[in-house]
Amino acid sequence: MTAKTLYDKLVDSHTVTELPDGDLLVYVDFHIMNEYTSPQAFSGLAEKGLDVWRPEAHLAVVDHVNGTSRQGGPDPESRLLISNLEKNCHTHEIAFYGLGDPRQGIEHVVVPEQGLVAPGMLIACGDSHTTTYGAFGALGFGIGTSEVEHVLASQTLRYKRLKPMRISVNGQVAPGATAKDIIMHVIRVVGAGGANGYAVEFAGDAIVALDMSGRMTVCNMAVELGARAALIAADEVTTAACSGHAGSVFAGSDIEVWGSDAGADFDRDISIDAAEIVPLVSWGTSPDQSLPVDGYVPVLEDMQTPAAEQSLLRALDYMGLQPGQKLEGIPIDSAFIGSCTNSRIEDLRSAAQVLRGRRVADGVKAIIVPGSALTRVLAEAEGLDVIFKSAGFEWRPESGCSMCLAMNDDVALDGERVASSTNRNFEGRQGRGARTHLMSPAMVAASAVAGHIVDVREYHTAKGDNHA
């Protein structure tokens, strides 16, 4: 029997038929919708007189356009999007986690905590960070509006098989480094778009050592490599994460199947030394433009091509930085902890550890948005909200994507510099002219206290009463 990669096992097990042009028709086990990518899909169904074939295999969540502060509620346009989604779900008998529902939150936080993902599944969603589910040994990927309509009507999708790539992170990361730093380092090494056309499987000691929250962070940001799929083999960590949910889809009997066979061939095989991974911060306008926090902004002499020089100059101009400038000490205006990348209870705990007994610097606006209503309840039961509020962070009472993207009330101002636990630092991502520095939640917390970008390792070794 030919050895198979995990990716090929997942695709093969969901292939309905091979299409004449070489693409595949694949079956979708579970489909997730949000309020901003689904309206046209439901309109398309209505125009064609089609019903949703398997309503129980779909879930709709409100997360992108809603505000999280309870001040005035969504604006009229956002309210209409949310209302239309609720009506469409009611019409087609699809589960809907709307505002006020105790299960509501960011889709890629909600689905795992509700026990709706398991090894071997194929999950689709109208959001590129659906790669998150690869952390469970499942195949997750983002789809467009026309594809949303297709999966609603048929529970299938046209699919083009990707090439398999393995990225092994071997050894142990440096003290203070997190899963966020692992994936930011990988993106820096491989490059934004370096995995275009590939399904990436993460392996190696540093990956295996991660808890499920860390694995989800890694797979979530793999899309910034250009990968349309990201995977980690299922193991005992997966079993523990999938167990204990009421109504979980996890059976657990064949978990050992959902990993690559020994001797399986990969089109690309990349090895990374984990010891080189330290706390990182982005300096530019692409996720691969990051450096160790104690590093310096690149200079023109570092660039290898005229195109790279132009890219550097544009990024520096937008970010308001100078070539050779030290990253530590760059002042920030605001700090944000949240998003589908880093808003789980583990992320909140790591930030709270830094903030305990400390205060946010004067002039820094600090916001934390738990990834789901359930995460917020758990955090409040542990007293994390008290730590955040005592430190000067605004503890948001509702969950959503918030300042990850400029699609709701939380929009950074032109020129505002944000220390952010999110996944993208594109021009205008957090608001027109907003300047985003990506980093781990603990680094965001430390920078909020310092009032500027700072090495979180200083805060892990210092006593809290020195920073009250």
N, C-alpha and C positions, 0 to 999 in steps of 0.2 A: 504494500500500500504506500502510495506517495505521501511524503510528509507534507503537511499543510500549515500555513500560517493561520493565526487566529482570525485574521481578516477574511481569508478565503473560506474558512469554516463558516463564518457568519453569513457571508454572501451566498455561499452554496446552499446553506440550510434554509434560505429565504427566497431562492430563485424559483419563480413559477414557470418561466419559460425563457428561452433565448430568442430575442427578436431578430428579424431579418438583417438589420443593419449592424448586428453584433452587440447592441445594448441588451440589458436584461430587464425583465419584468419581475420585480421583487415584492414580496408580501411584507406589509408593515404591521408589526405586532401592536404598536401603540403610537398614537399621534397626539401632539400637544399644540394648542393654539393660544394666541394672545389676541388682544383687542385691536392691534393695528395691522396685522398681516392676514386677517381672516375675512373682512367684510366682502371683498370682491369675490372670494371663493364661494361664499354662500349665495351671493347674487348670481354667480355662474350656474350654481345648482338650480336655482329657481327658474332661470331663463330656459334651462334645458329640461325642466320638469323632473329632476332627479332627486332621490332621497339619499340620506346618509345610510350606507349599507350596514355598518356595524357600529352603532352609536356607543356601545360600551367600550370600544377600543379607542375612544377619543376623550380628551380633557381640555377644557378651556380655562385659562387663568388670566386675571387682570393684573398687569405688572408694569407696563411700559409708560403709559400716559398719565396714570393717576398720581396725585400728590401724596405725600407721606406725612404731612403736618396737621391734617384735620382743620386747616384754616380755610373755610369757604368751599371746600370740596373741589372736584375737577372743573376745569373751564367748560363752557358749553360744547365745544368741539370734542373734547375728550369724553365728556359725559355721554355724548351721542355715540361715540365708538363703543363705550362700555355697555350702554343700553342695547345697542344693536347686537352685540355679541351675546348678551344675556337672552334676548328674544330669539335669536337663531338657535341657541342651545336648547331653549325651552321647546321650540318647534320640533327640533330633531332629537330630543331626549338625550342630550349630551351633558355630562357632568360639568358644572360651572362653579369655579371658585371665585366669586365676586367680592367686592369690597364689603367688609364686615363678616365675611365667612371665616371661621377659625382656622381654615386650611389655606387661606389666601396667601400669596407671596410671589416671589420671583420663580418663574416656572422651573428653572434648573436647580432650585433649592427645594421646592415643594415636591416634585416628583420622587426624588430619593427618600425624603423623610416620610412620605406617605406609602412607601413600600411598593411603588409602581414600576420599578426597574429591577431587572435581574440578569444574570449572565445568560448570553445566548439570544437576547432580544434584539430586534431591529426597531429603533425609535426615530421618528421624524418630527420636525417642528419648524415653523417659519421663523427661525432664529439661528444665526450661524454658530452660536456657542452650544448647540445641541451636541457637539463633540464631547461635552461633559460626561455623558453616560458611558463613554468608553472606559471610564474608571472602574466600571462594574463588569468588564468583559462583555459589554453590549456594543452594538453598532449604532451610533447616533449621528445624525447629520441634519443640517439645515436645508430647507426647501423654499421655493418661491410660491407666490400666490396661486399660479395655475396648477402647481403640484399639490398645493393644499386642497384645491377643488378635486383633483384626481383621487387623492387618497380618501377624501370624504366619501366619494361616490363608489370607489372600488376596493379600498384598503390595499391598493397596490401603487407602485411607482415605476416609471421608466428609470433605469439606473445604469450608469457606465462604470464598469469595474475599474478600480484604481490600482496603482502599483504599490506593493508593500515595501515599507521602509521600517527599519528598526533603529531606534536610538537608545543605546545602553548608557546609563549614567552609573558608573562603577565607583565604588568606594563610599566614603562618608563626606558630607558637605562640611564646610567650615562652621565653627560656632556662630550662632546668630542667623544663619541662612535657613530659609524656609522653602516650602514647595513653590511659592511664588518666585523665589530667587532661582530655583532649579529651572523652571520653565522660561523665565526671562533670560537666563544664561543660555539655554538651548536655542532660543530665538536669536540671540545675539550671535551664536556660533553658526547656526544653519542659515540664518537670514530670513527676513520677512519674505514670504513667497518661495523659500527654499524647498518647501515640501509640496509645491503645486503639483497636482496629479497623483499624489501619494496618500496612502493610508498609513499613518505612523503608529507603530507599536512601541511603547516605552518599556524598557527593561533595565535590569541592573540592580545592584545592591541599594542604591539610594532611592530608587523607585519602590522596590519591595518594602523598604523600611517605612514608607509613608503610610499614615492612616488614610481612611477613605476620603476625608475632607481634603487632604493634601493631594491625593490622586485626582480628585475632581478638579482641583485648581490647575493641575498640570494638563489634563485633557481639555479643560475649558479653553485655555489659551493656546492650545496647539493649532487652532484655526488661524492664529496670527503667523504661523509658519506657512500658511497656504494649504494646510492639510484639511481635507473634507471629512476625515475620520481620524480619531485618535483612540488608542486601545491600550489597556493594561490587562494582563492575564488574571483570571479569577483565582483566588486563593483563600486562605482562612480569614484574611481581612475582609474579603468580599462576603464570605459566609456570615461573619459577625455583623456587617453593615446591613445585610439583607434580612436578617432574622429579627424576630420580635415585633414586626409590624402587623397590626390587625388587618386581615385581608390581603396580605402581601402576595405578590405574584411569584415569589421565590419558592421553588420546590427544593433545590439544593442537592438533589440526588446525583447529578452528573456534572458538578462544578469543575471537576478535573478536566473535562473535555474542552473547556473554554480557555485555552492557551495554545500557543504555537507548538507544533510537534518538534521534537529534536531533529535537527537536520533540515528544517524547512528553509526554503530559499527566499531571500529578500533582495529586491532590486538595488537597494542601498542599505548599507549597514554602517552606522556611525557610532563611535565610542567616545564618551566624554568622561574626563576625570572629575569626579565629584569634589575632590579636594580643592579644585580651582573655583568652586562656587561659594561666593561670599554675598553678603547683603548688597543688592543692586538698586539702582535708581535710574529711571530713564531721563535723558537730557534733551531729546529731540522730539520729532513728530511722527515717529514710527516705533512700534514695540521693539524692534531690533536695535534701536538707538539708545542703548543703556550701558552703564558702566558700574564697576564697584563704587560704593558710596564714597570711598576715600580717593577716588580718581579725579581726573581733570577733563573738561570738555575737549574734544578733539580739535586739532589745528589743521590747516590746509595741507601741511606737509605730510600728514598721516593718510591723506586720500590718494588712491591709486589711479584714478581716472578723472577726466574733466567732469563727467556726469556726477561722480561722487563729490567733487568739490562744490558743484552747484547745489547738490542735495544738502551738503553741510551748511552752506551759506544761507539757503532758504530756511532750514530748520533753526539756525541760530538767530536769524532775523525775526522769525515768528516767536521764538521762545524768549527773545530779549537777553541772550547770553553772548559772552565773548569767547573767542577761541582760547583754549588753555585755562579757562576759568575753573577754579576749584569747585567741585559739586557741593561739598560740605560748606555750609554757611550761606547758600543761596536762600534768601528770605522767601517765605510763603505767605499767602493771604488767607488761605483756607485749607482745611484738612477734611477729607471724606473717606469714611469706611463704609463699604457696602458693595453691591453688584453681585451678579451670579458667580463671579470669580472668588470673592472673599467676603461673604456676609453670613457664613454659617457660625454655629455656636463656637466652634474651635477658633475661628478667626476673632470673634469677640473676646474670647478668653485670653488670647495672646496679646491683644491690644490692651485689655484691662490690666494685665500683668505689668505692662509698662506704665500705665497711668495711675496705678494705685499710689496714693500719697503725693501726687504731683498735680500741677495746674497747667492748663493751656496758656501759652504766652499771650500777653496783651495784644489786641489787634488781630488775632487769628480767629476766624470763624470755623468752628469744628462741628461736624455733623456725623452721626452714625445712624444707619438704617438697617436694622436686622432683616435678613433675607426672607423671612416669613413670619406670619403671626405666631406660629408654633415656636420658632426660634426666639422671638421676643418674649413669649411667656416663660420659656426655659431660662433665658438670660435674666429675667426679672426674678425668677425663683432663686437663682444663684446670687442675686444681689449685684450683678454686673452693671445694671442700669444706674445704681447708686454710685458706683465707681466712676462711670462715665460722666454723670451729671455733676458730681463733686469736682471732677477735673475740669469742667467747663465745656464738655461736649453737649450738643443738643441731641437728646435721645428721642428719635422719631417714633410716634405711636402707631404708624401704619407702615406696611412693607411695600416695596416696589423697586424698580431700577434706579429711581432718583437721579442723582448727579452723574451716573455712569454715562448718560447721553442727554443731550438738550432736547428732551421730548416731553418735559413735564415742568412743574414749578421750580425745580432745583436747577437753575441755569447759572453757570459762572459768568461773571461780567467780562467785558473786553479787557484783556491785559491781566486778569486775575490769575495768580499762580496757585495751583492746587496740588497738594500732596494727596495722592489718590490710590486707593486699593483696587481700582478698576482694571480693565483689560486693554483699553485702547487710548492712545495719546495723540490721535489724529488732530489736524487743524480743525478747530470748531467743534470737536467731539463733545465737550462739556459746556459749550456755549461759544458764540462768535468771538474770536480773539482770545479765548481762554487758553491758559498754558498749563498743561497737565504733566506731572511727574509721577510715573507709575512706581509703586513700591509695595512691600508687604504691609498688612494691617499694623504690625508692631512698629514698622518704620514710620508709618503715617502718624501713629500715636506719639512716637518720640519726636518727630519733626513738629508736631503741633505744640508740644511742650517747649521745645527749643525756639520755635518761631522761625525756624529755617531748616533746611535739609541737614540731617544729622545721622551719624552712625548709631543704629540701635544698640550695638554692642556696648556703647558707653552707658546705656541705661540698664542693661542686664547686669553690669558689674557694679554700678553705683548704688548707694543706699537711697531709698525713696525719700527719706526726710531731707535730703540735700536738694530736692527738686519740688518741694511742696509749694 
